[in-house]
Amino acid sequence: MIKIIVFSFLLLIFSGCVGIFPSPEPVKPNVKAFEEEDTYILLALRAEQLKEYNASSSIFNTLYEKSNKKEYLYRSLQNDLAAAQNEKVISRVEELVDGSLDDFVLARLKIVALIQLGRLDEAKNLAIALVEQSNTVDDYMLVSDIYIEEKKFDTAMKYLESAYAKDYSEQVLDKMSIVLYVNLQRKKDAIAQLETHTRIHGCSKQICSRLIGFYSNENNIEGLLSTYLRLYQIDASDEISSKIVQIYGYKKEYIKLMNFLESSQSDDVLLLQLYTNSKNYAKAFPLAEKLYAKTAEVSYLGQSAIYEYESSANKNDEVMLRRVIRKLEQVIKSDQSPLYLNYLGYLMIDHEIDVKGGMKYIRNAMKIDNNSAFYLDSLAWGYYKLGACTKAEKIMKKVVKLEGGDDKEVLLHFKAIQKCVKDKKLKTNKGKKK
């Protein structure tokens, strides 16, 4: 834990005195304190880049002595910390401040050095004295970190709560939630704190991600879904939408899944599948057309043709029929799928556009699958339309024994064909009597 604390503060230290180490005074960037100042800066930064922290500290200290600019002093001490020269930092700070807390930055640097040396009581006393004077969020967090290291989590929470009350910082809230959830085992309170914040201030990536971690650990599917949906509002990534889709699928809430996919447009392929499964052809038709326009995949053109026909209120609409047939004819030029061959053939037969031409398409489909109840039914329906009812009946007697032979439309065809055969026999018998 102590290494984590030190690392987090070093990140702030090397960010150029931002955050807990604010710049003590405005510095005019174009005003040099001495002629070689820029050269010294470049040398110091290069040494820092090479992790030659002792050398960098020395150069920054020279810059401070020559310019009296405190930012160079702070950077020198930061490099001492990076070089693990903690005793040196403490002695330098003490020599500079002589027990005073007027310079908050120097006090913080000393506290970090004390923490790195494991002198937690001294660090804590100084940090408490500092926060009483500075009253800043980062100093409250600094004190809380020391109490966390001492495993005094309730006391740490008090300082974190004081820090959070100042500006409702997400960083503070996140640390509070971890202490509550992990250290104090107050898991419901941790989640409640985060949820309350999201209701008032919204759910940022950081807070939503923390909630997702907690809900996942609790196996709380509803909480996960709710949080992912909120996170998607600010991060509409494929990764987040995929998680939402998975959860809706797990819960088998397909209507809600369709609504999400419609609004997010994150997975049109899956949405088309859901429309098809639910036989919502009115929505499937334009979506298939959209996918064809986007991908040029001929299968989507075929699907759009089928769904357009299936969704039509008037199946005998000549304009619609010509459009659907034209699409399917284009499809089979590159995709000789029996599905499309049969569908095209059946339309031409059923609407008596070109019965014999339609039967050719059916026979081509049967070259690929000659034992399909649906393809045989289409062929028999062609013979029926041509008046060859006996041939049609012979085929249908085979169809009803196959899988799919009990389909409602197949049985209606069989009934019509049997009636045709019966009527023809009656007509023949009447002719013989005459």
C-alpha positions in Angstrom: 0.0 0.0 0.0 2.8 2.5 0.9 4.3 2.0 -2.6 0.9 2.8 -4.2 0.6 6.0 -2.1 4.1 7.1 -3.0 3.6 6.3 -6.7 0.3 8.3 -6.9 2.0 11.3 -5.4 5.0 11.0 -7.7 2.7 11.1 -10.6 1.4 14.4 -9.4 4.9 15.6 -8.6 6.1 15.1 -12.2 3.1 16.7 -13.7 4.8 20.1 -13.3 3.5 21.1 -9.8 -0.2 20.6 -10.8 -2.8 19.4 -8.3 -1.3 19.2 -4.8 1.7 21.1 -5.9 0.4 24.3 -7.5 2.7 26.9 -9.0 3.5 29.3 -6.2 3.6 32.4 -8.3 3.0 33.3 -11.9 6.1 33.2 -14.0 6.6 35.2 -17.2 7.7 32.5 -19.7 9.7 34.9 -21.9 11.7 36.5 -19.1 15.1 35.0 -18.4 16.7 35.3 -15.0 20.1 34.7 -16.6 21.5 34.1 -20.1 22.1 30.3 -19.9 18.7 29.6 -18.2 17.2 27.7 -21.2 20.4 25.6 -21.6 20.3 24.6 -18.0 16.6 23.7 -18.3 17.2 21.5 -21.3 20.1 19.7 -19.5 17.9 19.1 -16.4 15.0 17.8 -18.4 17.3 15.5 -20.5 18.8 14.1 -17.3 15.3 13.6 -15.9 14.3 11.8 -19.1 17.3 9.5 -18.8 16.3 8.8 -15.1 19.5 10.5 -13.9 17.5 12.0 -11.1 20.5 13.1 -8.9 22.0 15.0 -11.8 18.7 16.5 -12.7 18.1 17.6 -9.1 21.5 19.3 -9.0 20.9 21.2 -12.2 17.4 22.3 -11.1 18.9 23.4 -7.8 21.5 25.5 -9.7 18.6 27.1 -11.7 16.9 28.0 -8.4 20.0 29.5 -6.9 20.6 31.6 -10.1 17.0 32.7 -10.6 15.3 32.4 -7.2 12.3 30.8 -9.0 10.7 28.4 -6.7 9.4 26.1 -9.4 13.1 25.0 -9.9 13.4 24.3 -6.2 10.3 22.1 -6.2 11.5 20.2 -9.3 14.9 19.6 -7.7 13.2 18.1 -4.6 10.9 16.0 -6.8 13.9 14.5 -8.5 15.4 13.8 -5.1 12.2 11.9 -4.3 12.5 10.0 -7.5 16.1 9.1 -6.7 14.9 7.8 -3.2 16.9 10.5 -1.5 14.2 10.9 1.1 16.5 12.0 4.0 18.0 14.6 1.8 14.5 16.0 0.9 13.6 16.2 4.6 16.8 18.0 5.6 16.6 20.4 2.6 12.9 21.2 3.4 13.6 21.7 7.1 16.5 24.0 6.4 14.3 26.1 4.0 11.2 26.3 6.2 12.5 26.1 9.7 9.3 24.5 11.0 7.0 26.8 9.1 4.0 25.6 7.0 3.8 28.8 4.9 5.0 26.9 1.8 2.4 24.2 1.3 4.4 22.6 -1.6 7.5 22.1 0.5 5.4 20.6 3.3 3.8 18.1 0.9 7.2 17.1 -0.4 8.4 16.4 3.1 5.3 14.4 3.9 5.9 12.2 0.8 9.5 11.6 1.9 8.4 10.6 5.4 5.9 8.2 3.9 8.5 6.6 1.7 10.7 6.1 4.8 7.8 4.5 6.7 7.8 7.3 9.3 4.0 7.4 9.2 3.4 9.1 12.6 5.6 12.0 11.6 4.0 12.1 8.1 0.5 12.0 9.7 1.1 14.8 12.2 2.6 17.0 9.5 -0.2 16.2 7.1 -2.9 16.9 9.7 -1.3 20.3 10.5 -1.1 21.0 6.8 -4.7 20.3 6.1 -5.8 22.5 8.9 -4.1 25.4 7.2 -4.6 24.6 3.5 -8.1 23.1 3.8 -7.6 21.6 0.3 -9.1 18.4 -1.1 -5.7 16.9 -2.0 -4.3 17.4 1.5 -7.4 15.7 3.0 -6.7 12.8 0.7 -3.1 12.8 1.7 -4.1 12.4 5.4 -6.6 9.6 4.5 -3.9 7.7 2.6 -1.7 7.6 5.7 -4.6 6.4 7.8 -5.4 3.7 5.2 -1.7 2.6 5.4 -2.2 2.3 9.2 -5.4 0.3 8.5 -7.5 2.9 10.4 -10.2 2.9 7.7 -13.0 4.6 9.6 -10.7 7.6 10.3 -9.6 7.6 6.7 -13.2 7.7 5.6 -13.8 10.9 7.7 -11.1 12.7 5.9 -12.3 11.4 2.5 -15.9 12.5 3.3 -14.6 16.0 4.2 -12.7 16.2 0.9 -15.7 15.0 -1.1 -18.0 17.5 0.5 -15.8 20.3 -0.8 -16.3 19.8 -4.6 -17.8 16.3 -5.0 -14.6 15.1 -6.7 -14.9 11.8 -8.5 -11.4 10.8 -7.5 -12.3 11.2 -3.9 -15.6 9.4 -4.3 -13.8 6.5 -6.1 -11.3 6.1 -3.2 -14.2 6.3 -0.7 -16.1 3.5 -2.5 -13.0 1.3 -2.5 -12.4 1.8 1.2 -16.1 1.1 2.0 -16.3 -1.9 -0.3 -12.9 -3.6 0.2 -11.6 -2.5 3.5 -14.8 -1.9 5.6 -16.9 -4.5 3.8 -19.7 -2.1 3.6 -20.6 -3.1 0.1 -24.1 -1.8 -0.1 -23.0 1.6 1.3 -20.2 1.8 -1.4 -22.7 1.1 -4.2 -25.2 3.5 -2.6 -22.6 6.3 -2.5 -21.8 5.9 -6.1 -25.4 5.6 -7.2 -26.3 8.8 -5.3 -23.5 10.7 -7.0 -24.7 9.5 -10.4 -28.2 10.7 -9.8 -27.1 14.1 -8.8 -23.9 14.7 -10.9 -24.3 12.1 -13.7 -22.4 8.9 -14.4 -18.9 9.5 -15.7 -16.6 6.8 -17.1 -14.7 6.6 -13.9 -17.8 6.2 -11.6 -19.7 4.0 -14.1 -16.6 1.7 -14.4 -16.4 1.4 -10.6 -20.1 0.5 -10.3 -19.7 -2.1 -13.1 -16.8 -3.6 -11.2 -18.9 -3.8 -8.0 -22.1 -5.1 -9.7 -20.1 -7.7 -11.6 -18.5 -8.9 -8.3 -22.0 -9.0 -6.8 -23.4 -10.8 -9.9 -26.1 -8.1 -10.0 -27.3 -8.3 -13.6 -29.9 -5.5 -13.3 -27.3 -3.2 -11.8 -24.8 -4.1 -14.6 -27.4 -3.4 -17.3 -28.5 -0.1 -15.8 -24.9 1.1 -15.5 -23.8 -0.1 -19.0 -26.8 1.8 -20.4 -25.7 5.0 -18.6 -22.1 4.5 -19.7 -23.2 4.0 -23.3 -24.7 7.6 -23.2 -21.1 9.0 -22.8 -19.1 6.2 -24.4 -21.0 4.8 -27.4 -18.3 2.3 -28.2 -18.7 -1.2 -29.7 -17.4 -2.7 -26.5 -20.1 -1.2 -24.3 -22.9 -1.9 -26.8 -21.7 -5.5 -27.0 -22.0 -5.8 -23.2 -25.5 -4.4 -23.3 -26.5 -6.9 -26.1 -25.0 -9.8 -24.1 -27.0 -8.9 -21.0 -30.3 -8.4 -22.8 -29.7 -11.8 -24.5 -28.9 -13.4 -21.2 -32.1 -12.0 -19.8 -34.0 -13.0 -23.0 -35.5 -9.5 -23.1 -35.6 -9.4 -26.9 -38.1 -6.5 -27.2 -35.8 -4.3 -25.1 -32.8 -5.5 -27.1 -34.5 -4.6 -30.3 -35.4 -1.1 -28.9 -31.7 -0.6 -27.9 -30.4 -1.7 -31.2 -32.9 0.5 -33.0 -31.9 3.6 -31.0 -28.1 2.9 -31.0 -27.8 1.4 -34.5 -24.9 -0.5 -33.1 -25.6 -3.9 -34.6 -27.9 -3.9 -37.6 -27.0 -7.4 -38.5 -28.3 -8.7 -35.1 -31.3 -6.4 -35.4 -32.2 -7.9 -38.7 -32.0 -11.4 -37.2 -34.3 -10.4 -34.4 -36.8 -8.9 -36.8 -36.7 -12.1 -38.8 -37.1 -14.3 -35.8 -40.1 -12.3 -34.6 -41.5 -12.2 -38.2 -41.5 -8.4 -38.2 -41.0 -8.2 -41.9 -42.2 -4.6 -42.2 -39.1 -3.5 -40.3 -36.8 -6.3 -41.7 -37.4 -5.2 -45.3 -35.9 -1.6 -45.1 -33.1 -2.7 -42.8 -32.1 -5.4 -45.2 -32.0 -2.8 -48.0 -29.9 -0.6 -45.8 -27.4 -3.4 -45.2 -27.3 -4.1 -48.9 -26.6 -0.5 -49.7 -23.9 -0.5 -47.0 -22.2 -3.8 -47.8 -23.2 -4.7 -51.4 -23.7 -8.3 -50.1 -26.2 -9.9 -52.4 -27.7 -12.0 -49.6 -29.2 -8.8 -48.1 -30.7 -7.9 -51.4 -32.4 -11.4 -51.4 -33.6 -10.9 -47.9 -35.0 -7.4 -48.7 -37.0 -8.9 -51.6 -38.4 -11.7 -49.5 -39.3 -9.4 -46.6 -40.8 -6.8 -48.9 -43.2 -9.4 -50.3 -44.0 -10.9 -46.8 -44.7 -7.4 -45.4 -46.9 -6.3 -48.2 -50.6 -5.9 -47.3 -51.6 -6.6 -50.9 -49.7 -9.7 -52.2 -51.2 -9.1 -55.7 -49.8 -5.6 -56.1 -48.2 -5.8 -59.5 -45.7 -3.0 -59.0 -44.5 -4.7 -55.8 -44.3 -8.1 -57.5 -42.3 -6.8 -60.4 -39.8 -5.2 -58.0 -39.4 -8.3 -55.8 -39.0 -10.6 -58.8 -36.4 -8.2 -60.3 -34.4 -8.2 -57.1 -34.5 -12.0 -56.9 -33.5 -12.4 -60.5 -30.5 -10.2 -59.8 -29.6 -12.2 -56.7 -29.6 -15.6 -58.4 -27.1 -14.3 -61.0 -24.4 -14.6 -58.3 -26.1 -16.7 -55.5 -27.7 -19.9 -56.7 -29.1 -20.6 -53.2 -32.1 -22.9 -53.3 -33.9 -20.5 -50.9 -33.9 -17.7 -53.5 -34.5 -20.1 -56.5 -37.5 -21.6 -54.8 -38.9 -18.2 -53.6 -38.6 -16.7 -57.1 -40.0 -19.8 -58.7 -43.0 -20.0 -56.3 -43.9 -16.3 -56.8 -43.9 -16.8 -60.6 -46.1 -19.9 -60.2 -48.5 -18.7 -57.5 -49.2 -15.4 -59.2 -49.3 -17.1 -62.6 -46.7 -14.7 -64.0 -44.7 -17.5 -65.7 -45.6 -20.9 -64.3 -43.3 -23.0 -66.5 -40.4 -20.5 -66.0 -41.0 -20.6 -62.2 -40.9 -24.5 -62.3 -37.5 -24.3 -63.9 -36.2 -22.3 -61.0 -37.8 -24.9 -58.6 -36.0 -27.7 -60.4 -32.7 -25.9 -60.2 -33.3 -25.6 -56.4 -34.0 -29.3 -56.2 -30.7 -30.1 -57.9 -29.2 -28.8 -54.7 -31.8 -30.3 -52.3 -34.2 -32.8 -53.9 -35.8 -33.9 -50.7 -37.2 -30.6 -49.4 -40.9 -30.7 -48.6 -41.1 -27.0 -49.5 -39.4 -27.3 -52.9 -41.5 -30.3 -53.8 -44.6 -28.4 -52.7 -43.7 -25.6 -55.0 -43.2 -28.0 -57.9 -46.5 -29.7 -57.2 -48.2 -26.2 -57.1 -46.7 -25.5 -60.5 -48.3 -28.7 -61.9 -51.6 -27.7 -60.2 -51.5 -24.3 -61.9 -50.9 -26.0 -65.3 -53.9 -28.3 -64.6 -51.8 -31.5 -64.1 -53.4 -32.3 -60.8 -52.7 -36.0 -60.9 -48.9 -35.3 -61.1 -49.3 -32.7 -58.4 -51.1 -35.2 -56.1 -48.4 -37.8 -56.6 -45.8 -35.3 -55.5 -47.9 -34.1 -52.5 -48.3 -37.6 -51.2 -44.6 -37.7 -50.8 -44.4 -34.2 -49.4 -46.8 -34.8 -46.4 -44.5 -37.6 -45.2 -41.4 -35.3 -45.1 -40.3 -32.8 -42.4 -42.3 -29.7 -43.0 -45.1 -31.6 -44.7 -47.5 -30.5 -42.0 -47.0 -26.8 -42.8 -50.3 -24.9 -42.9 -49.7 -23.6 -46.5 -48.5 -27.1 -47.7 -51.7 -28.7 -46.3 -53.8 -26.0 -48.0 -52.1 -26.8 -51.3 -52.7 -30.5 -50.8 -56.3 -30.0 -50.1 -56.7 -27.8 -53.3 -54.9 -30.4 -55.4 -57.0 -33.3 -54.1 -60.1 -31.3 -54.9 -58.8 -30.7 -58.4 -58.2 -34.4 -58.9 -61.6 -35.3 -57.5 -63.3 -32.7 -59.7 -61.5 -34.0 -62.8 -62.6 -37.5 -62.0 -66.2 -36.4 -61.6 -66.0 -34.5 -64.9 -64.5 -37.6 -66.6 -67.2 -39.9 -65.2 -70.0 -37.6 -66.4 -68.5 -37.5 -69.8 -68.5 -41.3 -70.0 -72.2 -41.6 -69.0 -73.1 -39.3 -71.8 
